[in-house]
């Protein structure tokens, strides 16, 4: 068991990287970047082909299959951390990823390229996105008010979130087949049409992205440490990068290939899954303690970003997100990271 501990234990992986020569670290980082890029390309091509084959909107595939795949490593790490006695890591993983996905990735994408607003899907999944995050905060505040000790997300919360996850996946599919405009849009000869090949490309792309991200982040952190970057700066930036790198690479590839709706679906779906799947699965394994700084810093930052995004969906009657809206989301995220470093506010784990 200890031989493969690095798969879920960030400290074990960091120790492994600490003993590697600098040249080997640099080579591994370059290889990981190539792997990430290739994996993202495969996955985007597979999604386009699957959308062509099945008639499902690309935004829906991004919000279900892709987001489930990109959040699977976080869920695995969080569940194993809870099982091994570090349950606080799950809450930091989930909340930190929601903030980075919507603030960093979606904000950056809106600044770089025109991003379409699928109002039929986003007016449903977008409300789920902000709704489950608000529910998490409400339950956490209730736990704080109803106990004299440290507030905790109990196992029943985790089980409840997993039930909501199943309902969300089913309702997303139901909403997608009602979106006749998007379905007709995907009946074309674009991309790969063999369903098995498409699913193979999606699975292979996900594997490459997950493997590349898992190895790149601690390698980059070790290089930064050796050239004198302070520990707290590395912690404030690498945590977000590590949890959101799969979504970031998918976003860049989907924009470059002209399918930004995949990125939107992936971000919205990943936010929902980070709350219901990552936090829910970990809480079902072991109750999660809620540190005080979540109530004063992390939860408010998450809600500001999510409700800003919800407002932008409502505002954009023309069907496109504006560059200034992306700049706002990105600006909030940058302020969050700067304050996290300046005030020495840690995410557990």
LOLORO-819698 format. One record per atom (N, C-alpha, C): z, y, x. Coordinates in steps of 0.05 Angstrom, whole numbers, padded with zeros to 5 digits, always signed. Layout:
REM residues N
ZYX
...
REM end
This chain:
REM residues 349
+00000-00024+00017
+00000+00000+00000
+00000+00025+00017
+00017+00025+00039
+00019+00048+00056
-00007+00053+00071
-00023+00032+00076
-00048+00035+00090
-00067+00054+00076
-00067+00053+00049
-00085+00070+00033
-00071+00093+00020
-00047+00100+00030
-00032+00121+00018
-00046+00148+00018
-00064+00152+00038
-00078+00178+00041
-00097+00183+00017
-00103+00162+00001
-00121+00166-00022
-00108+00185-00042
-00081+00184-00045
-00068+00202-00064
-00047+00220-00051
-00040+00215-00027
-00019+00230-00013
-00032+00251+00005
-00031+00277-00002
-00043+00298+00014
-00030+00300+00041
-00004+00296+00043
+00010+00297+00069
+00000+00276+00088
-00004+00251+00077
-00013+00229+00094
-00042+00235+00104
-00058+00247+00087
-00086+00254+00095
-00085+00276+00116
-00068+00296+00112
-00065+00318+00131
-00056+00308+00158
-00037+00289+00158
-00028+00277+00184
-00050+00262+00198
-00067+00249+00182
-00090+00235+00193
-00109+00254+00206
-00114+00277+00193
-00132+00297+00204
-00119+00311+00229
-00093+00313+00229
-00079+00327+00251
-00083+00313+00278
-00087+00287+00277
-00091+00273+00302
-00120+00271+00311
-00138+00282+00296
-00167+00280+00303
-00175+00303+00322
-00193+00297+00341
-00204+00319+00359
-00218+00340+00342
-00219+00364+00353
-00231+00387+00339
-00261+00382+00334
-00275+00370+00354
-00304+00365+00350
-00309+00346+00328
-00292+00325+00326
-00295+00305+00304
-00290+00318+00277
-00270+00336+00276
-00265+00351+00251
-00289+00367+00242
-00301+00382+00261
-00324+00399+00255
-00347+00382+00245
-00352+00360+00259
-00374+00342+00250
-00369+00331+00223
-00344+00323+00217
-00337+00312+00191
-00340+00332+00169
-00333+00358+00175
-00337+00379+00155
-00366+00383+00148
-00383+00384+00169
-00412+00387+00164
-00423+00364+00148
-00414+00339+00155
-00423+00316+00140
-00414+00317+00111
-00389+00326+00107
-00379+00328+00079
-00394+00349+00063
-00402+00371+00075
-00418+00391+00061
-00445+00380+00052
-00457+00365+00070
-00483+00352+00063
-00479+00332+00040
-00458+00316+00042
-00452+00297+00021
-00447+00310-00006
-00431+00332-00005
-00425+00347-00030
-00450+00358-00042
-00467+00370-00026
-00492+00382-00036
-00510+00360-00048
-00513+00338-00034
-00531+00317-00044
-00519+00305-00069
-00493+00301-00070
-00480+00289-00094
-00484+00307-00118
-00481+00334-00114
-00484+00352-00136
-00513+00352-00146
-00532+00351-00128
-00560+00350-00136
-00566+00325-00153
-00556+00302-00143
-00560+00277-00158
-00548+00279-00186
-00524+00290-00188
-00510+00291-00213
-00525+00310-00233
-00534+00333-00224
-00548+00351-00241
-00574+00339-00251
-00589+00326-00232
-00614+00313-00240
-00609+00291-00261
-00587+00276-00257
-00580+00255-00276
-00573+00266-00303
-00559+00289-00304
-00551+00301-00330
-00576+00310-00344
-00595+00323-00330
-00619+00333-00342
-00635+00310-00353
-00637+00288-00338
-00651+00265-00347
-00638+00252-00371
-00611+00250-00371
-00597+00238-00393
-00600+00255-00418
-00599+00281-00415
-00603+00299-00438
-00631+00295-00450
-00651+00292-00432
-00678+00288-00442
-00681+00261-00457
-00667+00241-00446
-00669+00214-00457
-00654+00212-00484
-00630+00223-00486
-00613+00220-00509
-00616+00242-00530
-00626+00266-00522
-00627+00288-00540
-00601+00304-00542
-00580+00295-00526
-00555+00310-00526
-00558+00336-00510
-00546+00358-00519
-00547+00383-00503
-00535+00379-00476
-00546+00392-00455
-00536+00390-00428
-00507+00401-00426
-00501+00421-00442
-00474+00433-00442
-00454+00412-00451
-00462+00395-00470
-00443+00374-00480
-00439+00353-00459
-00460+00344-00446
-00457+00324-00425
-00439+00335-00402
-00443+00361-00396
-00426+00374-00376
-00397+00375-00385
-00392+00379-00411
-00365+00382-00421
-00351+00355-00425
-00366+00333-00424
-00354+00306-00428
-00356+00289-00404
-00380+00278-00398
-00383+00259-00376
-00377+00272-00349
-00389+00296-00344
-00386+00308-00318
-00357+00318-00314
-00346+00331-00334
-00319+00341-00331
-00299+00319-00328
-00304+00296-00342
-00286+00273-00340
-00287+00262-00311
-00311+00261-00300
-00314+00251-00273
-00302+00270-00252
-00306+00296-00255
-00296+00314-00235
-00265+00318-00236
-00253+00312-00260
-00224+00314-00262
-00210+00288-00256
-00225+00266-00255
-00213+00240-00250
-00197+00238-00224
-00207+00250-00201
-00190+00249-00177
-00163+00264-00181
-00164+00287-00194
-00139+00301-00199
-00119+00285-00216
-00130+00271-00236
-00113+00255-00253
-00101+00232-00237
-00118+00220-00220
-00108+00198-00203
-00087+00207-00184
-00092+00229-00171
-00072+00240-00152
-00046+00248-00167
-00048+00260-00190
-00025+00269-00205
-00008+00245-00215
-00022+00225-00226
-00007+00201-00236
+00007+00187-00213
-00007+00183-00190
+00005+00170-00167
+00028+00186-00156
+00025+00213-00156
+00046+00230-00146
+00071+00228-00163
+00067+00228-00190
+00089+00224-00208
+00102+00197-00204
+00086+00177-00201
+00097+00150-00197
+00112+00147-00171
+00103+00162-00150
+00116+00160-00124
+00139+00180-00121
+00145+00195-00142
+00169+00212-00141
+00163+00242-00137
+00138+00251-00140
+00132+00279-00138
+00117+00289-00163
+00131+00288-00187
+00118+00294-00212
+00109+00323-00214
+00122+00342-00199
+00115+00370-00201
+00086+00376-00192
+00075+00358-00176
+00048+00362-00166
+00028+00362-00190
+00033+00347-00211
+00014+00345-00233
+00011+00372-00247
+00033+00385-00253
+00032+00411-00266
+00018+00432-00249
+00023+00432-00223
+00009+00450-00205
-00021+00444-00204
-00028+00418-00203
-00056+00410-00203
-00070+00420-00228
-00058+00415-00251
-00071+00421-00277
-00074+00451-00281
-00053+00466-00278
-00054+00495-00283
-00070+00509-00262
-00066+00501-00236
-00082+00514-00215
-00112+00509-00218
-00119+00486-00227
-00148+00480-00231
-00160+00496-00254
-00145+00499-00276
-00155+00515-00298
-00160+00544-00289
-00141+00555-00274
-00145+00583-00264
-00169+00585-00246
-00172+00566-00227
-00194+00567-00208
-00221+00561-00221
-00221+00542-00240
-00247+00535-00253
-00258+00559-00268
-00241+00571-00285
-00251+00593-00302
-00253+00619-00287
-00233+00625-00270
-00234+00651-00255
-00253+00651-00232
-00251+00631-00214
-00268+00630-00190
-00296+00621-00197
-00299+00597-00209
-00325+00585-00212
-00342+00598-00233
-00330+00601-00257
-00346+00614-00279
-00350+00643-00272
-00330+00657-00262
-00333+00685-00255
-00355+00689-00234
-00354+00672-00213
-00374+00675-00191
-00402+00669-00202
-00404+00648-00219
-00430+00641-00231
-00442+00664-00247
-00425+00677-00263
-00435+00699-00280
-00444+00723-00263
-00432+00726-00240
-00440+00748-00222
-00467+00741-00209
-00471+00716-00202
-00494+00708-00187
-00520+00704-00204
-00517+00695-00229
-00540+00688-00245
-00535+00693-00274
-00556+00697-00291
-00552+00698-00320
-00543+00672-00331
-00521+00672-00345
-00509+00648-00356
-00511+00649-00387
-00524+00629-00399
-00527+00629-00428
-00501+00623-00443
-00499+00634-00468
-00476+00628-00485
-00486+00611-00508
-00479+00585-00507
-00485+00567-00530
-00463+00571-00550
-00467+00589-00570
-00446+00596-00588
-00436+00573-00605
-00455+00555-00613
-00447+00533-00630
-00426+00515-00616
-00431+00509-00591
-00413+00492-00576
-00388+00507-00567
-00392+00531-00555
-00370+00546-00544
-00351+00557-00565
-00361+00562-00589
-00343+00570-00610
-00325+00548-00620
-00330+00523-00610
-00313+00500-00617
-00298+00491-00592
-00312+00483-00571
-00298+00474-00547
-00283+00496-00534
-00294+00521-00537
-00280+00544-00525
-00252+00549-00537
-00250+00544-00564
-00224+00547-00577
-00206+00524-00569
-00217+00500-00565
-00201+00478-00555
-00190+00484-00527
-00207+00495-00511
-00200+00503-00483
-00175+00521-00483
-00177+00543-00498
-00155+00562-00498
-00131+00551-00515
-00137+00535-00535
-00117+00525-00553
-00098+00505-00539
-00109+00486-00523
-00091+00467-00510
-00075+00480-00488
-00086+00500-00474
-00071+00514-00454
-00048+00530-00467
-00054+00542-00490
-00032+00557-00504
-00011+00537-00514
-00020+00514-00524
-00001+00494-00533
+00017+00485-00510
+00006+00481-00486
+00022+00474-00462
+00043+00495-00457
+00036+00520-00459
+00055+00542-00453
+00077+00542-00475
+00069+00539-00500
+00088+00540-00522
+00108+00517-00519
+00099+00493-00513
+00117+00470-00510
+00135+00475-00486
+00124+00487-00465
+00141+00493-00441
+00162+00514-00447
+00155+00535-00462
+00174+00555-00469
+00196+00543-00487
+00188+00526-00506
+00207+00513-00523
+00226+00495-00506
+00216+00481-00486
+00233+00465-00469
+00252+00483-00453
+00243+00506-00445
+00261+00525-00431
+00283+00535-00449
+00276+00542-00474
+00295+00553-00493
+00315+00533-00504
+00307+00507-00504
+00323+00487-00518
+00340+00471-00499
+00340+00477-00473
+00357+00462-00454
+00372+00481-00436
+00395+00473-00427
+00411+00489-00409
+00404+00483-00380
+00391+00461-00375
+00383+00454-00348
+00354+00461-00342
+00342+00446-00324
+00314+00451-00317
+00296+00442-00340
+00277+00459-00349
+00259+00450-00371
+00240+00428-00361
+00234+00410-00380
+00218+00386-00373
+00198+00380-00394
+00174+00372-00386
+00154+00361-00404
+00159+00331-00406
+00169+00322-00429
+00177+00294-00432
+00153+00275-00437
+00159+00250-00436
+00137+00230-00440
+00123+00233-00466
+00137+00241-00487
+00124+00243-00513
+00102+00265-00512
+00107+00286-00495
+00087+00307-00492
+00062+00295-00479
+00065+00279-00458
+00043+00266-00445
+00027+00248-00464
+00041+00232-00480
+00027+00214-00499
+00013+00231-00520
+00025+00252-00530
+00013+00270-00549
-00013+00282-00538
-00012+00291-00513
-00036+00303-00501
-00058+00282-00498
-00051+00257-00491
-00072+00237-00489
-00085+00230-00516
-00069+00231-00537
-00081+00228-00564
-00100+00251-00571
-00091+00275-00564
-00109+00299-00568
-00134+00296-00551
-00132+00285-00527
-00156+00281-00510
-00176+00263-00524
-00167+00240-00536
-00185+00222-00550
-00198+00236-00573
-00183+00252-00588
-00194+00267-00611
-00215+00288-00601
-00209+00301-00579
-00228+00321-00568
-00254+00308-00560
-00253+00285-00546
-00278+00272-00538
-00295+00264-00562
-00281+00254-00583
-00296+00246-00607
-00308+00270-00621
-00293+00292-00624
-00302+00315-00638
-00325+00329-00622
-00324+00329-00596
-00345+00340-00580
-00371+00326-00585
-00370+00300-00587
-00395+00285-00593
-00405+00292-00621
-00386+00294-00641
-00394+00301-00668
-00407+00328-00669
-00395+00348-00655
-00406+00375-00655
-00434+00375-00642
-00438+00358-00621
-00463+00359-00607
-00486+00350-00624
-00482+00329-00641
-00504+00319-00657
-00510+00338-00681
-00491+00357-00686
-00496+00377-00707
-00512+00401-00696
-00513+00403-00669
-00527+00426-00657
-00556+00420-00655
-00570+00422-00677
-00598+00414-00678
-00616+00431-00660
-00609+00456-00656
-00625+00473-00639
-00625+00463-00610
-00602+00456-00601
-00600+00446-00573
-00613+00419-00571
-00610+00402-00591
-00622+00376-00590
-00652+00378-00588
-00665+00395-00604
-00693+00398-00603
-00702+00410-00576
-00685+00426-00564
-00692+00438-00539
-00695+00417-00517
-00680+00395-00519
-00680+00375-00498
-00702+00354-00502
-00718+00355-00523
-00739+00336-00526
-00763+00346-00510
-00764+00339-00485
-00786+00348-00468
-00790+00326-00447
-00809+00330-00429
-00814+00310-00408
-00799+00317-00382
-00781+00336-00384
-00767+00346-00360
-00748+00324-00350
-00748+00321-00323
-00728+00304-00311
-00734+00274-00314
-00714+00258-00307
-00716+00229-00308
-00710+00220-00336
-00725+00200-00346
-00722+00192-00374
-00709+00164-00376
-00707+00149-00355
-00694+00123-00357
-00664+00126-00357
-00651+00117-00378
-00622+00122-00382
-00606+00110-00360
-00613+00085-00352
-00598+00071-00331
-00599+00086-00304
-00623+00096-00298
-00626+00111-00273
-00609+00137-00274
-00610+00151-00297
-00595+00176-00301
-00565+00171-00297
-00554+00150-00310
-00526+00144-00308
-00519+00136-00279
-00537+00122-00265
-00532+00115-00238
-00531+00139-00220
-00549+00159-00225
-00549+00183-00209
-00524+00199-00214
-00515+00200-00239
-00490+00215-00246
-00466+00202-00232
-00464+00175-00234
-00442+00161-00221
-00443+00164-00191
-00467+00160-00179
-00469+00163-00150
-00463+00191-00141
-00473+00211-00156
-00467+00239-00149
-00437+00245-00150
-00424+00235-00171
-00395+00240-00174
-00380+00227-00151
-00388+00203-00143
-00374+00190-00121
-00377+00206-00095
-00401+00215-00089
-00406+00231-00065
-00390+00257-00066
-00389+00270-00089
-00374+00295-00091
-00344+00291-00087
-00334+00270-00100
-00305+00265-00098
-00297+00257-00069
-00314+00240-00057
-00308+00231-00029
-00310+00255-00010
-00331+00271-00013
-00335+00294+00005
-00312+00314+00002
-00304+00320-00023
-00283+00339-00027
-00256+00330-00017
-00251+00304-00020
-00226+00292-00012
-00222+00294+00019
-00244+00293+00033
-00242+00293+00063
-00247+00321+00074
-00263+00338+00060
-00269+00364+00071
-00245+00383+00072
-00230+00384+00050
-00209+00404+00048
-00187+00401+00069
-00175+00377+00073
-00155+00375+00094
-00167+00379+00122
-00193+00372+00126
-00205+00378+00152
-00208+00407+00157
-00217+00422+00136
-00219+00451+00139
-00192+00464+00142
-00172+00454+00129
-00145+00465+00131
-00134+00461+00160
-00140+00438+00171
-00131+00432+00199
-00145+00450+00219
-00171+00455+00215
-00185+00473+00233
-00173+00501+00230
-00168+00510+00205
-00157+00537+00201
-00130+00539+00214
-00114+00518+00213
-00087+00518+00225
-00089+00521+00256
-00109+00507+00267
-00112+00508+00296
-00122+00534+00307
-00136+00550+00291
-00146+00576+00300
-00127+00598+00293
-00103+00591+00281
-00082+00611+00277
-00079+00622+00249
-00093+00611+00229
-00089+00621+00201
-00062+00613+00192
-00046+00631+00180
-00019+00625+00172
-00018+00602+00151
+00004+00587+00151
+00007+00564+00133
+00005+00573+00104
+00018+00596+00097
+00019+00604+00069
-00009+00613+00059
-00025+00624+00076
-00052+00631+00068
-00069+00606+00063
-00066+00586+00080
-00079+00560+00076
-00071+00548+00050
-00045+00548+00044
-00035+00536+00020
-00046+00550-00005
-00047+00577-00004
-00055+00592-00027
-00085+00589-00033
-00101+00583-00013
-00130+00581-00017
-00139+00552-00019
-00128+00534-00002
-00138+00507-00001
-00130+00490-00026
-00108+00497-00038
-00100+00483-00063
-00121+00487-00084
-00129+00512-00088
-00150+00517-00108
-00177+00505-00100
-00184+00507-00075
-00209+00496-00065
-00209+00466-00069
-00188+00453-00062
-00187+00424-00063
-00189+00414-00092
-00176+00427-00111
-00177+00417-00138
-00202+00424-00153
-00216+00445-00143
-00240+00455-00158
-00266+00452-00143
-00265+00440-00119
-00290+00437-00104
-00312+00421-00118
-00305+00399-00132
-00326+00384-00147
-00339+00402-00168
-00324+00417-00183
-00335+00435-00203
-00352+00457-00190
-00342+00467-00167
-00357+00489-00154
-00384+00479-00144
-00385+00456-00132
-00410+00445-00122
-00429+00439-00145
-00419+00429-00167
-00435+00424-00191
-00446+00450-00202
-00430+00471-00202
-00438+00497-00212
-00461+00508-00195
-00458+00508-00169
-00478+00519-00151
-00505+00504-00154
-00503+00477-00155
-00527+00461-00158
-00541+00466-00184
-00525+00467-00206
-00537+00471-00233
-00551+00498-00235
-00539+00519-00223
-00551+00545-00223
-00577+00545-00207
-00575+00533-00183
-00599+00532-00165
-00622+00517-00178
-00616+00497-00194
-00637+00481-00207
-00645+00492-00234
-00633+00514-00243
-00641+00527-00268
-00628+00515-00293
-00604+00502-00290
-00591+00490-00313
-00562+00500-00314
-00557+00526-00317
-00529+00536-00316
-00512+00527-00339
-00524+00518-00361
-00508+00508-00383
-00491+00483-00376
-00501+00468-00356
-00485+00445-00346
-00459+00455-00334
-00461+00477-00318
-00437+00489-00306
-00417+00499-00327
-00427+00512-00348
-00409+00522-00369
-00395+00499-00383
-00410+00479-00390
-00398+00455-00403
-00378+00442-00385
-00384+00440-00359
-00366+00427-00340
-00340+00443-00337
-00341+00470-00336
-00317+00486-00333
-00300+00484-00357
-00312+00487-00381
-00296+00486-00406
-00284+00459-00409
-00300+00438-00405
-00290+00411-00408
-00268+00404-00388
-00272+00414-00363
-00252+00408-00342
-00226+00422-00348
-00227+00446-00360
-00202+00460-00367
-00187+00444-00388
-00201+00434-00408
-00188+00417-00429
-00176+00392-00417
-00191+00379-00399
-00182+00354-00387
-00160+00358-00367
-00160+00381-00353
-00138+00386-00335
-00111+00389-00350
-00113+00399-00374
-00089+00401-00390
-00081+00375-00404
-00101+00363-00418
-00095+00339-00434
-00094+00314-00418
-00112+00312-00398
-00115+00287-00382
-00097+00287-00358
-00100+00307-00340
-00085+00308-00315
-00055+00311-00321
-00048+00332-00336
-00019+00336-00342
-00009+00315-00361
-00025+00308-00381
-00017+00288-00401
-00012+00261-00389
-00030+00251-00372
-00027+00224-00360
-00002+00224-00342
+00001+00245-00326
+00024+00246-00308
+00051+00247-00323
+00052+00263-00345
+00076+00266-00360
+00082+00239-00375
+00062+00224-00383
+00066+00199-00395
+00078+00178-00376
+00072+00182-00350
+00084+00164-00329
+00112+00172-00323
+00117+00198-00319
+00144+00208-00313
+00147+00237-00322
+00169+00244-00335
+00173+00272-00344
+00169+00292-00321
+00156+00314-00328
+00148+00335-00309
+00167+00358-00310
+00181+00365-00289
+00198+00389-00288
+00180+00413-00286
+00189+00435-00299
+00173+00460-00299
+00188+00481-00282
+00178+00488-00259
+00192+00508-00242
+00192+00535-00255
+00211+00552-00248
+00213+00579-00261
+00188+00596-00256
+00175+00594-00233
+00153+00612-00227
+00128+00607-00245
+00128+00584-00259
+00106+00579-00278
+00108+00598-00302
+00133+00604-00311
+00136+00622-00334
+00131+00651-00327
+00136+00658-00302
+00133+00687-00294
+00107+00693-00280
+00092+00672-00272
+00068+00677-00256
+00044+00660-00264
+00046+00634-00261
+00023+00616-00265
+00014+00615-00294
+00032+00611-00313
+00024+00611-00341
+00011+00637-00350
+00024+00660-00344
+00010+00686-00351
-00018+00689-00339
-00021+00682-00314
-00048+00684-00301
-00068+00666-00316
-00060+00642-00322
-00077+00623-00337
-00085+00634-00364
-00066+00645-00379
-00073+00655-00405
-00090+00680-00404
-00085+00698-00385
-00102+00722-00382
-00131+00714-00377
-00136+00695-00359
-00163+00686-00353
-00176+00673-00377
-00162+00654-00390
-00174+00639-00412
-00179+00657-00437
-00161+00675-00443
-00165+00693-00466
-00187+00714-00460
-00189+00721-00435
-00212+00739-00427
-00238+00724-00432
-00240+00699-00424
-00265+00684-00428
-00270+00680-00458
-00249+00675-00473
-00253+00672-00502
-00263+00698-00514
-00253+00721-00505
-00262+00747-00515
-00291+00751-00508
-00299+00744-00484
-00327+00747-00475
-00346+00731-00492
-00338+00707-00500
-00355+00690-00517
-00359+00705-00544
-00338+00717-00555
-00340+00731-00580
-00358+00756-00577
-00356+00770-00555
-00370+00795-00551
-00400+00791-00547
-00408+00768-00535
-00436+00765-00526
-00454+00756-00548
-00461+00774-00566
-00478+00768-00588
-00507+00763-00579
-00514+00774-00556
-00541+00771-00546
-00547+00744-00533
-00527+00727-00529
-00531+00701-00519
-00528+00697-00489
-00518+00718-00475
-00515+00716-00445
-00489+00729-00437
-00475+00716-00417
-00452+00729-00405
-00461+00751-00386
-00446+00773-00386
-00453+00796-00369
-00441+00794-00341
-00453+00807-00322
-00443+00807-00295
-00415+00819-00292
-00410+00840-00308
-00384+00853-00306
-00362+00834-00317
-00369+00817-00336
-00350+00797-00346
-00343+00777-00324
-00364+00768-00310
-00358+00750-00287
-00341+00764-00266
-00347+00790-00261
-00332+00804-00241
-00302+00807-00249
-00298+00810-00276
-00270+00812-00286
-00255+00785-00281
-00268+00763-00288
-00255+00737-00284
-00250+00732-00255
-00270+00738-00238
-00267+00734-00209
-00245+00752-00198
-00244+00777-00208
-00224+00796-00199
-00196+00787-00206
-00192+00777-00230
-00166+00767-00238
-00157+00744-00220
-00176+00726-00214
-00170+00704-00197
-00163+00713-00169
-00178+00732-00158
-00172+00742-00131
-00144+00755-00130
-00137+00771-00150
-00111+00783-00152
-00089+00762-00153
-00094+00741-00168
-00075+00718-00171
-00070+00706-00144
-00091+00701-00129
-00088+00688-00102
-00074+00707-00083
-00081+00733-00083
-00068+00752-00065
-00038+00754-00072
-00031+00756-00097
-00003+00758-00105
+00012+00732-00098
-00002+00709-00101
+00011+00684-00095
+00018+00683-00065
+00001+00694-00048
+00006+00695-00020
+00027+00717-00013
+00023+00741-00025
+00041+00764-00019
+00069+00759-00028
+00072+00746-00051
+00099+00741-00062
+00110+00714-00054
+00094+00699-00038
+00102+00672-00029
+00109+00654-00053
+00091+00654-00073
+00095+00638-00097
+00080+00612-00093
+00095+00589-00094
+00082+00564-00088
+00076+00549-00114
+00054+00532-00112
+00049+00512-00133
+00062+00486-00123
+00077+00471-00140
+00090+00447-00131
+00071+00428-00118
+00081+00414-00097
+00065+00394-00083
+00049+00404-00060
REM end
